[in-house]
C-alpha cells in the first residue's frame, strides 16, 4: 500500500477556518517570533507557509519586512523598527527580541556589560 501525505493541507485548512481575529493573533505571534531569526530561517518558514496557504505566508512575510510577489518570490524590505539607530546588526542570528530598537540591543549590552571576574 502506497501512502501519499500532504503535510501542509491540514495546516492550510485550519488557517482558513480561523476567525479573522484568530488569524491576526496567529500572524502576529509568528511575526514576533521570526523577526529575530536569521534571514535563511525566515525565508524557509515563508516557503513552508506558502505550501499551506498563500495569504498565510504573505501576511507573515509582510510582517517581518519581506515583500512577497504573486509568484512566491521574496524581496527584503527592512522595517523601520529593525533599523539600527547607532549600532550594527549582529553578523549572525538576526537581532534580539523585546526591544523597539532591536538592532541596537547587542551594542547597548556590550556598552553596559562588565568583564566577568573569576571567583
Secondary structure, DSSP 4 states (H G I P E B T S, - for coil): ------TTHHHHHHHHHS-HHHHHHHHHHHHHHHTTS-HHHHHHHHHHHHHH-HHHHHHHHHHTTEEE-TTS-EEE---GGGS-SSS---SSS---SS-TTGGGHHHHHHHH-------
